Amino acid sequence: MFHCLTDWGDFMNRKLKAKIIEVYGKQADFAKACGKSDAWVSKIVTGRNEPNEAEKELIRKHLKIRNIDRYFINSKAA
């Protein structure tokens, strides 16, 4: 098992979760603002799904993030 990748992924996901809470207060409110389900957000926050480019743009827009790629482990800018 690659603990470094898991730990890094967990760190990045916690960072995204913290930003969601900072801006929206609750993950469910963020999901609603994005027009997505809470399950969709949960899968991204927990690292089970990597959002595609359109989804990253949606997240970036709603969280007012300049460089969204630094929030995801598999992105070029991570």
PLY file of the C-alpha trace (Angstrom):
ply
format ascii 1.0
element vertex 78
property float x
property float y
property float z
element edge 77
property int vertex1
property int vertex2
end_header
0.00 0.00 0.00
1.24 3.51 -0.82
0.80 5.33 2.47
2.29 8.54 1.13
-0.30 8.75 -1.62
-3.10 7.91 0.77
-1.90 10.46 3.31
-1.41 13.09 0.61
-4.83 12.36 -0.86
-6.44 12.56 2.57
-4.70 15.89 3.17
-5.92 17.30 -0.11
-9.43 16.04 0.49
-9.49 17.57 3.96
-8.39 20.81 2.38
-11.29 20.69 -0.07
-13.75 19.77 2.70
-12.48 22.69 4.80
-12.99 25.09 1.88
-16.53 23.81 1.34
-17.35 24.34 5.03
-15.68 27.75 5.03
-17.75 28.98 2.09
-21.06 27.10 2.52
-21.18 25.95 6.12
-22.41 22.48 5.13
-21.47 20.05 2.40
-25.15 19.60 1.50
-25.51 23.34 0.86
-22.49 23.26 -1.44
-23.93 20.28 -3.33
-27.24 22.08 -3.78
-25.49 25.23 -5.05
-23.65 23.09 -7.61
-26.84 21.32 -8.67
-25.35 18.02 -7.54
-26.16 15.45 -4.89
-24.49 15.30 -1.51
-23.27 11.83 -2.51
-21.44 13.35 -5.51
-19.61 15.79 -3.23
-18.90 13.07 -0.69
-17.27 10.83 -3.29
-14.99 13.68 -4.35
-14.15 14.74 -0.79
-13.33 11.16 0.24
-11.23 10.56 -2.87
-13.47 7.84 -4.30
-14.08 9.91 -7.46
-11.81 12.33 -9.27
-13.87 15.09 -10.88
-13.52 15.68 -14.61
-12.47 19.09 -15.92
-16.03 20.42 -16.17
-16.75 19.33 -12.59
-13.52 20.92 -11.38
-14.56 24.17 -13.02
-17.95 23.95 -11.29
-16.25 23.41 -7.93
-13.75 26.19 -8.61
-16.49 28.63 -9.51
-18.65 27.92 -6.47
-15.75 27.93 -4.02
-14.06 30.93 -5.67
-10.75 29.09 -5.99
-8.12 30.31 -8.44
-6.14 27.10 -8.83
-8.50 24.17 -8.32
-5.90 21.61 -9.39
-3.99 21.97 -6.12
-7.01 20.46 -4.37
-6.76 17.16 -6.27
-3.99 14.60 -6.04
-4.08 13.45 -9.67
-4.03 16.93 -11.20
-1.08 18.33 -13.09
-0.53 21.20 -10.64
-0.86 19.09 -7.48
0 1
1 2
2 3
3 4
4 5
5 6
6 7
7 8
8 9
9 10
10 11
11 12
12 13
13 14
14 15
15 16
16 17
17 18
18 19
19 20
20 21
21 22
22 23
23 24
24 25
25 26
26 27
27 28
28 29
29 30
30 31
31 32
32 33
33 34
34 35
35 36
36 37
37 38
38 39
39 40
40 41
41 42
42 43
43 44
44 45
45 46
46 47
47 48
48 49
49 50
50 51
51 52
52 53
53 54
54 55
55 56
56 57
57 58
58 59
59 60
60 61
61 62
62 63
63 64
64 65
65 66
66 67
67 68
68 69
69 70
70 71
71 72
72 73
73 74
74 75
75 76
76 77
